[in-house]
Amino acid sequence: MPGISLDERGGNRVSVNGEFASMAEFLTEYVTDVSSQGAFIRTDAPVPVGSELDLKFTIIGDEIEVIEGEGKVVRVIEFGGDEPAGMGVEFVKLSRKSEAAVERVVAAKNDLP
């Protein structure tokens, strides 16, 4: 997981950046199941429930969209179980552009047969 940064409110926040430096890193951490409320981040090293996150990741709809904002971990699945490891993240604050992009992707997903 990328490093921890201090935000303007003075609290620790973990950065989740889906712009990966290598293919190996991409294959161990990526965003799936995006909804209007949040996303699931597949990772073998999830952070604890309640952790605040700085988010930056790419989703592909009709276009490639970069989603940026803040999130909070609401669910964790540990490595080694029956389900893929990762964490459910609730969107706390997204940029207007990111909110619109998520809405477009979710609408397109809902239109699938």
C-alpha positions as CSV (number, residue, x, y, z in Angstrom):
1,M,0.0,0.0,0.0
2,P,1.3,3.5,-0.8
3,G,2.5,5.8,2.0
4,I,0.6,7.7,4.6
5,S,0.2,11.5,4.3
6,L,-1.1,14.2,6.5
7,D,-4.2,16.0,5.3
8,E,-5.2,19.6,6.1
9,R,-7.3,18.5,9.1
10,G,-4.2,17.0,10.7
11,G,-5.2,13.4,10.6
12,N,-3.4,10.5,9.0
13,R,-4.8,9.4,5.6
14,V,-3.6,6.5,3.5
15,S,-3.1,7.1,-0.2
16,V,-4.7,4.7,-2.6
17,N,-3.3,5.4,-6.1
18,G,-4.4,3.2,-8.9
19,E,-1.7,4.7,-11.2
20,F,0.8,1.9,-10.7
21,A,4.5,1.9,-11.4
22,S,4.7,-1.7,-12.5
23,M,2.5,-4.5,-13.8
24,A,3.3,-6.6,-10.7
25,E,2.0,-3.8,-8.5
26,F,-1.1,-3.5,-10.7
27,L,-1.9,-7.2,-10.4
28,T,-1.8,-7.1,-6.5
29,E,-3.9,-3.9,-6.0
30,Y,-6.7,-2.6,-8.2
31,V,-10.3,-1.2,-7.9
32,T,-13.3,-3.3,-8.7
33,D,-17.1,-3.1,-8.3
34,V,-17.5,0.7,-8.4
35,S,-20.9,2.0,-7.3
36,S,-22.3,5.4,-6.6
37,Q,-21.4,5.0,-2.9
38,G,-18.0,3.4,-3.2
39,A,-15.7,0.7,-4.5
40,F,-13.9,-2.5,-3.6
41,I,-10.1,-2.3,-3.8
42,R,-8.5,-5.7,-4.2
43,T,-5.3,-5.8,-2.2
44,D,-3.4,-8.4,-0.2
45,A,-2.7,-5.7,2.4
46,P,-5.9,-4.0,3.3
47,V,-5.9,-1.2,5.9
48,P,-8.2,-1.4,9.0
49,V,-11.9,-0.6,8.9
50,G,-12.3,3.1,9.7
51,S,-9.1,4.2,7.9
52,E,-9.4,7.4,5.9
53,L,-8.0,7.2,2.3
54,D,-6.9,9.6,-0.4
55,L,-8.2,8.0,-3.6
56,K,-6.9,8.3,-7.1
57,F,-7.7,5.5,-9.6
58,T,-8.8,5.0,-13.2
59,I,-12.0,3.4,-14.3
60,I,-12.9,2.5,-17.9
61,G,-16.4,3.3,-19.3
62,D,-17.0,4.9,-22.7
63,E,-13.8,6.8,-21.8
64,I,-10.9,6.4,-19.3
65,E,-11.9,8.4,-16.2
66,V,-9.6,9.3,-13.3
67,I,-11.5,9.3,-9.9
68,E,-10.0,11.4,-7.2
69,G,-11.2,12.2,-3.7
70,E,-11.5,10.9,-0.1
71,G,-12.8,7.6,1.1
72,K,-13.3,5.5,4.3
73,V,-12.7,1.8,4.7
74,V,-16.0,0.1,5.7
75,R,-15.2,-3.5,5.1
76,V,-12.1,-5.7,5.0
77,I,-11.5,-9.2,3.6
78,E,-8.2,-10.6,4.8
79,F,-5.8,-12.5,2.5
80,G,-6.1,-16.3,2.6
81,G,-9.9,-16.7,2.7
82,D,-12.4,-17.9,0.1
83,E,-13.0,-14.4,-1.2
84,P,-10.4,-12.2,-2.9
85,A,-8.6,-10.0,-0.3
86,G,-9.3,-6.3,-0.2
87,M,-11.4,-3.6,1.3
88,G,-14.7,-1.9,0.7
89,V,-14.3,1.8,0.5
90,E,-17.2,4.3,0.9
91,F,-16.7,7.6,-1.0
92,V,-16.6,10.5,1.5
93,K,-15.8,13.3,-0.9
94,L,-15.1,13.2,-4.6
95,S,-14.3,16.0,-7.0
96,R,-17.2,17.2,-9.1
97,K,-15.6,15.7,-12.2
98,S,-15.1,12.4,-10.4
99,E,-18.7,12.3,-9.1
100,A,-19.9,12.8,-12.7
101,A,-17.6,10.1,-14.0
102,V,-18.8,7.6,-11.3
103,E,-22.4,8.4,-12.2
104,R,-21.7,7.8,-15.9
105,V,-20.0,4.5,-15.3
106,V,-22.7,3.3,-12.9
107,A,-25.5,4.3,-15.3
108,A,-23.7,2.4,-18.1
109,K,-23.3,-0.6,-15.9
110,N,-27.0,-0.5,-15.0
111,D,-27.9,-0.4,-18.7
112,L,-26.2,-3.8,-19.4
113,P,-28.5,-6.7,-20.1
